[in-house]
Amino acid sequence: MSTAESPPPAGAATPGGAGPDASGRGTLPIFSRKSTGLVRQISLLDITIFNFGASIPFGFGFGAFISILFIFPRANPYVAITLCVIPCVIMSLCFAYMTALIPRIGGDYAITSRILPPWLAFGGNVCIYIACVLGIPFIAYLASTLGASAILATIGTVAHSHTISTWSTYFTPAHRVGIFILSVILALIVTLLAASGTKVILRAYKYCVLAGLVGLVVDLGILLFTSHSSFVHTVNSLAGHGAYGKVVASQTKLGLYPTHVGYSTKSTIGGIYYGLAVLGTLWWSTYLAAEFRGAGQRKRQLVSMITPVLVYAALVVILLKIMTATVGYNFFTAALNGGFAQSGGAVAGAGYVYFGGIISGSTALATILGLLFMLWFIPGIYENMAQNHRGLLAWSFDGLLPRSLSKVSDRTHAPTRTIWLTFILSLPLMVWASFSSNFFTIFGYALLFVFPPVILVGISAIVVKWVRPELYKGSVADVKVGPVPILPIIGTLCVLVGVGAISLAVYFAKALAVNAWTVALAPVGVIVVAAIWWHVAKAVRAREGIDLSMAYKIIPPE
């Protein structure tokens, strides 16, 4: 792929307009030859690892998933995560086929805007942009509360250091300044790495994921070779005689334990939805498709998007089984729900770090494991930023934002202007997350904004065969089983997954602490606002002599 801009062929439309061909007939080519300046430099291994960390990086992704133990009391977590694999594979299948068909900058926006009405496609992409722009301060916040605070509490417990335990409080809502400072530092580190080039940030991303997995394996080993009775003795030694039993008893009245009254089918279904929130975006490399070597190859896309789903789910099941065998299901659930804190202990969602640390009894090992856990947050912040970087770039190329934002560095081949704009926009949001009380309510709704683009990509997969036959016929997506094309079937299933996820959120609105009507209508409101934005941009470009709608007749540049 050329990294330098070359003049378009006769009759080619640049992202801002179109012109007649050599014969003057006014036809348009399928593909634009104008280059973004991005380079296809990402390997299959790197993009697969990116997808593995692109949902919620595994370390605290596990912590997020096991929240179902008290959000949906008596859910069967093993059934929930296993059944969650099916819709996640469906989404990955659909995105893999459609990304291979249109491996361009912008991900779902590049795909849907060339098949469906562009204002609708833009609305879907704005939905996911909002989810990601709020995801940056959310992950940074967790780096303090779930990361730094919990880790310092672990070290303080093991080292019997009141001073270190006190430091842990500096990264809790009681000391919001510490949360904000750490959030800015982490976001700045990710921004500097991203501005240095995609290869640089993905190399750092890969090392963080692999190092985090090393820490996880060590924690697993500690828990695996520790007997349940030994763990109970450790807890009672640290928190006082009988502390283990008191923690379990403190939460018994809440009906959290299936060992007492059995599993709940309803709660397990709720757990499936919650699992989608953890594993539901392992197709995220669609936003880096313009930089993925061999992105137009169906097999590479399938491997990079489906492998992380299967590995992620298997690891969650294995880790949960080891945790509950050693720690005890009831104690584990009670501790996550705050019962251990009431008895003098400290544990956050990343319980494996805390429990592995206190069992080891080694201050040095607890510190190392804590630092390795902190590395999960670098991928967590970048996977949100990456969509924002590429979304703004794609909108700029199509004329929906100032063209100046479409500049890509000749030296690093990174969209430095959108990278720094994303960082600047995240600063007031980090203030909001750190100092306000309503940020997480809004973020709870924003999580659902991931699913409108899923629905739109599914619809695109259904209709592309008829809407853009010149693009579909003979392509990597034109696959049949006998006489039956499989892409419309995959697209239909993907639409059902997206609609089903939103429906589950409406049904379980009370458990998720959200309003059902807001859940249903908020994405619609965003799409309406985006549609107005698109039509205003079209009118502005029309005054410049550019027909914005013609840009969508061609596949966007690489």
Backbone torsions as a table, in degrees:
resi	resn	phi	psi	omega
1	MET	NA	133.6	179.2
2	SER	-76.7	140.5	178.1
3	THR	-99.1	-7.5	178.7
4	ALA	-99.0	148.6	179.0
5	GLU	-71.8	135.0	175.2
6	SER	-119.4	150.7	-178.4
7	PRO	-63.6	142.0	-179.9
8	PRO	-69.1	156.2	178.2
9	PRO	-68.7	165.7	178.0
10	ALA	-56.8	128.4	178.9
11	GLY	87.0	-5.1	-178.1
12	ALA	-74.5	147.7	175.5
13	ALA	-96.6	130.5	170.1
14	THR	-79.7	171.8	-177.7
15	PRO	-57.0	-18.6	-178.3
16	GLY	-101.0	-6.4	-177.8
17	GLY	-175.6	-167.0	-175.9
18	ALA	-146.4	165.2	178.2
19	GLY	-149.0	170.8	-178.8
20	PRO	-73.9	159.4	176.1
21	ASP	-82.8	-173.9	-173.9
22	ALA	-61.2	-27.2	179.7
23	SER	-90.3	-2.0	177.8
24	GLY	79.1	15.6	-176.7
25	ARG	-80.5	-13.4	178.1
26	GLY	79.0	22.3	178.1
27	THR	-81.7	165.7	-177.8
28	LEU	-125.0	145.6	174.4
29	PRO	-76.6	169.1	176.9
30	ILE	-76.4	-42.4	-174.1
31	PHE	-113.5	144.2	172.1
32	SER	-87.3	140.3	178.4
33	ARG	-93.0	-5.7	-179.2
34	LYS	-69.7	130.7	-176.9
35	SER	-93.6	143.3	174.7
36	THR	-75.0	-22.8	-171.8
37	GLY	98.5	-6.4	174.2
38	LEU	-75.1	156.0	-176.2
39	VAL	-123.9	136.7	176.4
40	ARG	-76.9	94.3	-172.1
41	GLN	-130.0	-0.8	-175.9
42	ILE	-92.3	130.1	-178.8
43	SER	-80.8	167.0	177.6
44	LEU	-61.4	-41.9	179.4
45	LEU	-62.0	-46.6	-178.2
46	ASP	-63.6	-40.8	-177.9
47	ILE	-72.0	-31.5	177.1
48	THR	-68.4	-42.0	176.7
49	ILE	-64.8	-38.3	176.2
50	PHE	-58.4	-45.1	178.9
51	ASN	-65.5	-36.4	178.6
52	PHE	-58.9	-38.6	179.6
53	GLY	-94.2	2.1	-170.4
54	ALA	-86.0	-10.3	171.5
55	SER	-83.2	-102.2	167.0
56	ILE	-117.4	117.9	-176.5
57	PRO	-43.3	140.1	-159.8
58	PHE	-54.9	-40.9	-174.9
59	GLY	-54.3	-56.2	179.0
60	PHE	-93.2	-5.7	169.3
61	GLY	-65.6	-38.5	174.7
62	PHE	-63.2	-42.5	177.6
63	GLY	-60.4	-37.5	178.8
64	ALA	-68.5	-42.6	-177.0
65	PHE	-64.4	-42.4	-175.6
66	ILE	-72.6	-3.1	172.7
67	SER	-61.9	-19.1	178.7
68	ILE	-63.2	-19.8	-177.7
69	LEU	-63.3	-24.8	176.5
70	PHE	-121.6	-19.5	174.9
71	ILE	-72.4	-40.5	175.7
72	PHE	-120.0	82.8	-174.9
73	PRO	-54.3	135.8	176.9
74	ARG	67.9	19.4	171.4
75	ALA	-67.8	146.5	174.6
76	ASN	-88.3	102.8	-173.3
77	PRO	-65.1	-30.0	-178.9
78	TYR	-70.5	-41.1	177.0
79	VAL	-67.8	-42.3	-177.9
80	ALA	-60.4	-47.6	-177.1
81	ILE	-70.9	-34.2	179.6
82	THR	-67.3	-46.1	179.4
83	LEU	-69.9	-26.7	178.5
84	CYS	-65.3	-26.1	-179.3
85	VAL	-59.9	-36.9	-174.6
86	ILE	-61.7	-55.7	178.6
87	PRO	-64.7	-30.9	179.0
88	CYS	-67.6	-39.8	176.3
89	VAL	-65.5	-39.2	178.3
90	ILE	-60.0	-47.7	178.8
91	MET	-61.4	-43.3	-179.8
92	SER	-64.3	-39.4	176.7
93	LEU	-59.3	-48.1	-176.7
94	CYS	-64.7	-46.0	-179.6
95	PHE	-68.0	-34.0	178.9
96	ALA	-63.8	-47.5	179.3
97	TYR	-63.6	-46.4	-175.3
98	MET	-73.4	-31.8	176.7
99	THR	-70.9	-37.6	175.5
100	ALA	-65.0	-33.2	178.3
101	LEU	-70.2	-41.7	-179.1
102	ILE	-130.9	75.9	-176.7
103	PRO	-83.0	71.4	-172.9
104	ARG	-125.2	173.4	-179.7
105	ILE	-66.1	136.7	174.9
106	GLY	110.6	-9.0	175.1
107	GLY	59.8	-124.7	-176.3
108	ASP	-59.4	-32.4	179.6
109	TYR	-64.7	-44.5	178.8
110	ALA	-62.9	-36.6	-177.7
111	ILE	-72.7	-56.0	-171.0
112	THR	-75.2	-31.2	-177.0
113	SER	-70.1	-19.1	178.8
114	ARG	-94.6	0.8	-178.7
115	ILE	-125.5	-43.3	-179.2
116	LEU	-101.6	172.9	174.6
117	PRO	-53.9	128.2	-173.0
118	PRO	-61.3	-32.3	178.9
119	TRP	-65.4	-34.2	178.4
120	LEU	-71.3	-42.7	178.0
121	ALA	-61.7	-41.3	178.3
122	PHE	-62.4	-40.7	178.5
123	GLY	-61.0	-42.2	177.5
124	GLY	-62.6	-40.5	-179.0
125	ASN	-71.3	-33.0	175.2
126	VAL	-64.2	-37.0	176.8
127	CYS	-56.3	-50.6	-176.4
128	ILE	-72.3	-28.2	175.0
129	TYR	-62.6	-44.4	179.5
130	ILE	-62.2	-44.2	178.4
131	ALA	-57.7	-41.0	-177.3
132	CYS	-76.2	-39.5	-178.4
133	VAL	-66.4	-29.1	173.5
134	LEU	-83.1	-24.1	178.7
135	GLY	-67.4	-28.2	179.9
136	ILE	-61.8	-56.2	178.4
137	PRO	-67.1	-28.3	178.8
138	PHE	-63.8	-49.4	179.8
139	ILE	-65.8	-39.5	178.6
140	ALA	-63.0	-38.0	176.6
141	TYR	-62.4	-45.3	179.5
142	LEU	-64.2	-28.8	177.8
143	ALA	-61.0	-28.5	176.2
144	SER	-83.6	-54.7	-171.2
145	THR	-77.6	-44.9	179.8
146	LEU	-85.3	-26.9	-177.2
147	GLY	-96.6	-83.5	-171.8
148	ALA	-58.2	-45.9	-177.7
149	SER	-63.9	-48.3	-178.6
150	ALA	-65.0	-37.7	-178.0
151	ILE	-69.3	-43.9	178.0
152	LEU	-64.9	-35.5	177.0
153	ALA	-64.8	-38.9	178.4
154	THR	-63.9	-48.1	-179.5
155	ILE	-62.6	-42.3	179.1
156	GLY	-62.1	-38.1	178.8
157	THR	-65.9	-47.6	-177.1
158	VAL	-67.7	-39.7	-177.3
159	ALA	-84.7	-4.5	-176.2
160	HIS	54.2	43.1	-177.8
161	SER	-109.7	111.9	177.0
162	HIS	-65.3	-34.0	-178.9
163	THR	-62.9	-49.1	-179.3
164	ILE	-66.0	-38.4	177.4
165	SER	-61.7	-37.2	177.3
166	THR	-66.5	-39.1	177.6
167	TRP	-57.6	-33.9	-178.1
168	SER	-61.0	-27.5	-179.2
169	THR	-73.5	-15.5	-179.9
170	TYR	-71.0	-11.8	-179.7
171	PHE	-117.4	33.4	176.7
172	THR	-118.9	167.4	178.8
173	PRO	-56.9	-16.2	177.6
174	ALA	-71.4	-23.0	178.4
175	HIS	-131.0	78.9	-170.2
176	ARG	-68.2	-24.4	-179.7
177	VAL	-62.1	-40.6	179.0
178	GLY	-61.5	-39.4	177.8
179	ILE	-62.4	-45.5	-177.6
180	PHE	-64.9	-44.8	-178.0
181	ILE	-62.1	-46.6	179.5
182	LEU	-65.0	-36.4	178.1
183	SER	-60.4	-47.1	-179.1
184	VAL	-64.6	-41.9	-179.2
185	ILE	-60.8	-47.4	-178.9
186	LEU	-65.3	-43.6	179.2
187	ALA	-63.3	-37.3	178.9
188	LEU	-67.7	-41.5	177.9
189	ILE	-59.4	-46.5	-179.6
190	VAL	-64.1	-40.7	-179.9
191	THR	-63.3	-44.3	179.0
192	LEU	-62.8	-41.4	178.1
193	LEU	-65.4	-43.1	-179.6
194	ALA	-64.9	-39.9	179.5
195	ALA	-67.7	-20.2	178.9
196	SER	-79.6	-8.8	177.8
197	GLY	128.1	149.3	-178.4
198	THR	-61.8	-38.8	178.9
199	LYS	-62.5	-36.8	-179.5
200	VAL	-66.9	-50.0	-177.2
201	ILE	-67.3	-36.9	179.6
202	LEU	-73.1	-28.1	174.3
203	ARG	-66.4	-45.6	177.2
204	ALA	-62.8	-41.2	178.7
205	TYR	-58.0	-47.8	-179.0
206	LYS	-62.1	-44.7	-179.3
207	TYR	-64.4	-38.2	178.5
208	CYS	-64.4	-43.8	179.5
209	VAL	-63.7	-46.4	-178.2
210	LEU	-66.5	-40.5	178.1
211	ALA	-65.7	-40.1	177.3
212	GLY	-62.1	-37.4	178.2
213	LEU	-67.6	-35.0	176.2
214	VAL	-61.2	-46.9	177.8
215	GLY	-60.4	-39.7	178.6
216	LEU	-62.6	-44.9	-179.5
217	VAL	-62.1	-41.0	178.4
218	VAL	-63.1	-45.0	177.9
219	ASP	-60.3	-43.7	178.4
220	LEU	-60.1	-42.5	179.6
221	GLY	-61.5	-42.2	178.8
222	ILE	-61.5	-46.2	-179.0
223	LEU	-68.6	-38.9	-176.9
224	LEU	-62.7	-36.5	-176.0
225	PHE	-101.1	20.0	174.6
226	THR	-113.2	128.2	-179.9
227	SER	-75.3	158.9	179.2
228	HIS	-62.1	-42.5	-179.1
229	SER	-63.7	-36.1	177.6
230	SER	-65.8	-38.7	178.7
231	PHE	-65.3	-43.7	178.8
232	VAL	-58.9	-42.8	178.6
233	HIS	-61.6	-40.3	179.4
234	THR	-62.5	-45.8	-179.7
235	VAL	-62.5	-45.4	-179.4
236	ASN	-65.7	-31.3	178.0
237	SER	-69.5	-37.1	-176.7
238	LEU	-82.9	-41.0	-171.8
239	ALA	-107.0	1.3	177.8
240	GLY	109.1	157.6	-176.5
241	HIS	-57.5	129.1	177.4
242	GLY	76.6	10.0	-175.6
243	ALA	-60.7	-39.7	-177.5
244	TYR	-57.6	-51.4	-179.4
245	GLY	-64.5	-35.0	-180.0
246	LYS	-67.1	-36.8	178.5
247	VAL	-63.1	-46.8	179.5
248	VAL	-62.3	-44.3	-178.0
249	ALA	-65.0	-31.9	-176.2
250	SER	-65.8	-22.7	-177.3
251	GLN	-111.6	1.1	-175.9
252	THR	-60.1	-41.4	-176.3
253	LYS	-64.8	-15.3	-179.5
254	LEU	-81.5	-7.9	178.7
255	GLY	68.0	39.9	-176.1
256	LEU	-87.6	-16.6	-165.9
257	TYR	-102.4	113.4	176.2
258	PRO	-66.4	-18.3	177.9
259	THR	-65.9	-18.7	-179.6
260	HIS	-94.0	-43.2	-173.2
261	VAL	-129.7	6.2	177.4
262	GLY	91.3	168.2	179.0
263	TYR	-76.7	155.9	179.3
264	SER	-109.8	124.6	178.3
265	THR	-64.0	-43.4	-179.5
266	LYS	-60.7	-46.4	-179.8
267	SER	-66.2	-34.2	178.6
268	THR	-65.1	-38.3	175.9
269	ILE	-64.0	-40.6	175.0
270	GLY	-61.2	-36.1	177.4
271	GLY	-65.1	-31.7	176.5
272	ILE	-63.4	-43.3	177.0
273	TYR	-61.1	-43.8	-178.5
274	TYR	-64.3	-34.9	175.8
275	GLY	-63.0	-35.9	176.9
276	LEU	-62.0	-34.0	178.5
277	ALA	-67.1	-25.7	-179.0
278	VAL	-90.9	-45.1	-175.5
279	LEU	-101.9	0.7	-166.7
280	GLY	-76.3	-3.8	-178.0
281	THR	-127.8	38.1	180.0
282	LEU	-81.8	14.7	171.8
283	TRP	-105.2	16.7	-168.3
284	TRP	-63.3	-18.1	-179.1
285	SER	-66.1	-8.6	174.2
286	THR	-55.2	-28.4	-179.5
287	TYR	-79.0	-13.3	176.7
288	LEU	-110.0	15.2	-174.1
289	ALA	-60.2	-32.8	-179.5
290	ALA	-68.4	-10.1	-178.1
291	GLU	-119.2	6.4	-177.4
292	PHE	-95.3	121.3	178.2
293	ARG	-64.9	128.8	-179.1
294	GLY	73.3	27.9	-176.9
295	ALA	-63.8	-23.1	179.2
296	GLY	-84.1	3.8	179.6
297	GLN	-94.9	121.3	-176.1
298	ARG	-57.7	-43.7	-176.2
299	LYS	-62.1	-42.4	179.6
300	ARG	-63.8	-40.2	178.3
301	GLN	-65.9	-41.9	180.0
302	LEU	-63.9	-44.3	179.8
303	VAL	-63.0	-44.5	-174.6
304	SER	-70.3	-25.6	-175.9
305	MET	-101.4	-28.8	-177.2
306	ILE	-91.1	-37.1	-179.9
307	THR	-54.3	-47.0	179.9
308	PRO	-60.3	-33.8	178.8
309	VAL	-61.2	-48.1	-176.6
310	LEU	-68.4	-42.4	-179.9
311	VAL	-66.6	-44.4	-178.3
312	TYR	-59.0	-50.3	-177.4
313	ALA	-63.1	-41.5	179.9
314	ALA	-63.0	-41.9	-179.8
315	LEU	-65.9	-38.6	177.9
316	VAL	-61.0	-45.2	-179.8
317	VAL	-62.5	-45.6	-178.5
318	ILE	-64.0	-46.9	-178.2
319	LEU	-64.1	-43.5	-179.5
320	LEU	-63.2	-39.5	-179.9
321	LYS	-64.7	-44.1	179.3
322	ILE	-65.4	-43.7	-179.1
323	MET	-59.8	-49.9	-175.1
324	THR	-71.3	-28.8	178.3
325	ALA	-67.2	-41.4	-177.9
326	THR	-83.6	-47.8	-174.0
327	VAL	-81.0	-33.3	-174.8
328	GLY	98.3	126.2	-175.6
329	TYR	-56.1	-47.8	-174.9
330	ASN	-66.0	-43.3	179.1
331	PHE	-65.9	-42.1	-179.7
332	PHE	-58.4	-48.1	179.8
333	THR	-63.5	-44.9	-179.4
334	ALA	-63.5	-41.2	179.9
335	ALA	-63.8	-43.3	179.4
336	LEU	-64.9	-27.6	-179.7
337	ASN	-88.8	8.2	175.3
338	GLY	100.8	-1.7	-177.1
339	GLY	-66.4	-33.0	-179.2
340	PHE	-72.0	-37.2	179.5
341	ALA	-62.0	-36.1	179.3
342	GLN	-67.1	-21.7	-178.4
343	SER	-101.8	11.8	176.8
344	GLY	99.2	0.2	177.5
345	GLY	-97.0	176.4	178.6
346	ALA	-141.6	120.7	178.6
347	VAL	-149.9	137.1	176.6
348	ALA	-111.8	-169.6	-178.3
349	GLY	-59.7	-30.8	178.3
350	ALA	-82.8	58.0	-174.1
351	GLY	-59.1	-27.9	-176.7
352	TYR	-65.5	-30.7	177.9
353	VAL	-69.2	-45.6	-178.9
354	TYR	-65.6	-50.9	-176.4
355	PHE	-66.6	-40.7	176.8
356	GLY	-62.0	-38.2	-179.6
357	GLY	-66.8	-46.7	-176.5
358	ILE	-71.8	-31.1	177.9
359	ILE	-67.3	-40.3	-178.4
360	SER	-63.2	-34.8	-179.0
361	GLY	70.9	6.7	-177.7
362	SER	-106.7	121.7	178.4
363	THR	-62.9	-41.8	-178.7
364	ALA	-63.4	-46.0	-178.5
365	LEU	-67.3	-40.9	178.0
366	ALA	-60.9	-38.3	178.9
367	THR	-66.4	-45.6	-179.8
368	ILE	-62.9	-45.2	179.6
369	LEU	-62.7	-37.3	178.2
370	GLY	-65.2	-44.3	179.4
371	LEU	-64.4	-39.7	177.9
372	LEU	-64.4	-36.4	176.9
373	PHE	-64.9	-37.9	-179.2
374	MET	-61.3	-25.8	-178.3
375	LEU	-67.0	-18.1	177.9
376	TRP	-63.4	-23.7	-172.5
377	PHE	-78.7	-21.4	175.2
378	ILE	-63.4	-53.1	174.3
379	PRO	-58.3	-37.4	-178.6
380	GLY	-61.2	-40.7	179.1
381	ILE	-73.6	-42.3	-175.9
382	TYR	-66.8	-38.0	-177.2
383	GLU	-63.6	-29.2	173.5
384	ASN	-75.5	-43.2	-179.8
385	MET	-64.3	-36.9	-175.9
386	ALA	-58.4	-42.2	178.8
387	GLN	-64.6	-42.2	179.4
388	ASN	-61.9	-43.9	179.4
389	HIS	-57.2	-49.6	-174.7
390	ARG	-77.0	-31.4	177.5
391	GLY	-63.9	-49.3	178.7
392	LEU	-61.0	-39.5	179.9
393	LEU	-63.4	-44.9	-179.4
394	ALA	-65.4	-42.1	178.6
395	TRP	-62.3	-39.5	179.6
396	SER	-64.3	-44.2	179.5
397	PHE	-60.9	-34.7	-178.9
398	ASP	-87.0	1.6	175.0
399	GLY	89.0	12.4	-179.9
400	LEU	-88.1	-13.1	175.2
401	LEU	-135.1	167.5	177.4
402	PRO	-53.9	138.1	-177.5
403	ARG	-62.9	-22.3	-178.7
404	SER	-61.2	-25.4	-178.9
405	LEU	-73.3	-13.5	-177.7
406	SER	-84.3	4.8	179.6
407	LYS	-68.8	129.3	175.9
408	VAL	-114.5	135.0	-177.3
409	SER	-60.4	129.7	176.2
410	ASP	-68.5	-24.4	-176.8
411	ARG	-86.5	-47.9	-175.5
412	THR	-100.2	-12.0	-176.2
413	HIS	56.8	34.5	177.7
414	ALA	-115.9	145.9	178.0
415	PRO	-77.9	72.9	-169.6
416	THR	-60.1	-33.1	-178.0
417	ARG	-68.5	-43.2	178.3
418	THR	-73.7	-27.0	176.7
419	ILE	-64.3	-48.7	-179.1
420	TRP	-72.8	-33.1	175.9
421	LEU	-62.7	-40.5	177.7
422	THR	-60.7	-43.0	178.7
423	PHE	-62.6	-44.4	-179.1
424	ILE	-62.5	-43.2	179.5
425	LEU	-66.3	-26.7	-178.5
426	SER	-76.2	-21.1	-175.8
427	LEU	-61.5	-52.3	177.9
428	PRO	-64.1	-28.3	177.7
429	LEU	-70.3	-33.3	175.4
430	MET	-69.8	-33.3	173.0
431	VAL	-62.2	-45.9	179.8
432	TRP	-59.8	-48.9	-178.5
433	ALA	-63.9	-37.8	-174.6
434	SER	-77.7	-33.7	-169.3
435	PHE	-115.4	-10.0	-177.2
436	SER	-102.6	172.6	-179.3
437	SER	-109.6	-8.6	-174.6
438	ASN	-109.2	1.8	-178.0
439	PHE	-58.9	-44.6	-173.5
440	PHE	-72.7	-23.6	172.8
441	THR	-65.8	-46.3	179.1
442	ILE	-65.4	-41.3	-179.3
443	PHE	-63.8	-32.1	177.7
444	GLY	-59.2	-35.6	175.8
445	TYR	-76.3	-38.3	-177.3
446	ALA	-62.2	-29.2	177.6
447	LEU	-56.4	-33.7	-178.2
448	LEU	-73.7	-15.0	-178.1
449	PHE	-69.7	-8.2	176.0
450	VAL	-69.5	-28.2	-169.2
451	PHE	-83.6	-28.9	173.3
452	PRO	-56.0	-43.5	175.4
453	PRO	-63.3	-33.4	176.2
454	VAL	-60.4	-43.9	178.6
455	ILE	-62.9	-43.7	-177.1
456	LEU	-68.5	-37.7	176.2
457	VAL	-66.0	-38.2	176.4
458	GLY	-62.0	-44.7	177.7
459	ILE	-61.9	-41.1	178.2
460	SER	-60.3	-40.0	178.5
461	ALA	-65.2	-33.0	179.5
462	ILE	-69.7	-42.8	-168.6
463	VAL	-100.7	-10.6	-173.7
464	VAL	-58.6	-33.0	-179.4
465	LYS	-58.0	-33.1	-177.8
466	TRP	-101.6	-34.8	-177.7
467	VAL	-76.3	-41.1	179.7
468	ARG	-127.4	64.8	-176.8
469	PRO	-61.2	-30.9	179.5
470	GLU	-67.4	-24.9	178.1
471	LEU	-86.8	-37.4	-173.1
472	TYR	-81.4	-43.5	-171.1
473	LYS	-61.5	123.7	178.6
474	GLY	77.2	7.0	-178.6
475	SER	-86.4	178.3	178.2
476	VAL	-65.7	-18.7	179.9
477	ALA	-90.6	-9.8	-178.7
478	ASP	-85.7	77.9	-177.0
479	VAL	-119.7	135.5	-178.6
480	LYS	-124.5	149.8	166.9
481	VAL	-108.7	101.7	-169.0
482	GLY	67.8	-128.7	178.8
483	PRO	-90.1	-1.6	-171.4
484	VAL	-95.6	119.2	175.1
485	PRO	-71.0	134.4	-173.8
486	ILE	-89.7	-20.3	-176.3
487	LEU	-62.2	-44.1	177.2
488	PRO	-60.7	-32.7	178.3
489	ILE	-68.3	-46.3	178.0
490	ILE	-60.8	-41.5	179.3
491	GLY	-62.3	-41.8	178.7
492	THR	-61.9	-44.1	178.6
493	LEU	-63.9	-37.8	179.7
494	CYS	-65.2	-41.1	176.3
495	VAL	-60.6	-43.2	179.9
496	LEU	-63.2	-36.6	177.5
497	VAL	-64.5	-47.3	-179.3
498	GLY	-62.4	-46.9	178.8
499	VAL	-65.2	-40.5	179.5
500	GLY	-63.1	-40.0	179.8
501	ALA	-63.2	-45.1	178.6
502	ILE	-65.3	-38.8	178.9
503	SER	-63.8	-40.7	177.3
504	LEU	-63.7	-39.5	178.6
505	ALA	-63.9	-37.5	176.3
506	VAL	-65.3	-45.2	-177.8
507	TYR	-64.6	-39.9	-178.1
508	PHE	-100.1	26.7	-175.6
509	ALA	-56.0	-40.4	-178.2
510	LYS	-63.9	-45.5	179.9
511	ALA	-64.6	-32.8	-179.5
512	LEU	-87.1	0.3	178.6
513	ALA	60.6	41.3	176.4
514	VAL	-130.4	166.0	178.3
515	ASN	-92.8	129.3	-173.9
516	ALA	-60.7	-42.7	-179.3
517	TRP	-65.4	-38.7	178.9
518	THR	-66.0	-40.1	177.9
519	VAL	-57.6	-43.2	-175.8
520	ALA	-75.4	-35.2	-170.4
521	LEU	-99.7	-22.3	-176.5
522	ALA	-58.0	-47.6	178.3
523	PRO	-60.7	-34.8	178.3
524	VAL	-63.5	-42.5	178.3
525	GLY	-61.4	-41.1	178.9
526	VAL	-63.8	-42.8	-179.6
527	ILE	-64.8	-37.6	177.5
528	VAL	-63.2	-46.5	179.0
529	VAL	-62.1	-42.3	179.1
530	ALA	-63.9	-37.2	178.4
531	ALA	-63.5	-41.2	176.5
532	ILE	-62.2	-44.7	177.9
533	TRP	-55.9	-47.8	-177.1
534	TRP	-61.5	-44.3	-177.7
535	HIS	-71.1	-33.4	174.3
536	VAL	-64.6	-44.9	178.0
537	ALA	-60.9	-38.8	178.8
538	LYS	-62.7	-41.9	179.2
539	ALA	-65.8	-40.8	178.7
540	VAL	-63.5	-44.8	179.3
541	ARG	-66.5	-31.2	178.9
542	ALA	-63.6	-37.0	177.2
543	ARG	-67.5	-20.4	176.1
544	GLU	-89.7	2.6	-179.5
545	GLY	83.7	19.0	-177.8
546	ILE	-117.0	129.0	174.9
547	ASP	-90.5	101.4	-174.6
548	LEU	-60.1	-34.4	-176.2
549	SER	-64.9	-24.1	-178.5
550	MET	-70.6	-23.0	178.8
551	ALA	-61.9	-26.5	-175.2
552	TYR	-86.6	0.5	176.6
553	LYS	-80.5	-15.9	-179.8
554	ILE	-117.3	160.7	176.0
555	ILE	-77.2	135.4	-174.9
556	PRO	-62.0	163.5	-175.9
557	PRO	-70.3	165.9	178.5
558	GLU	-89.2	NA	NA
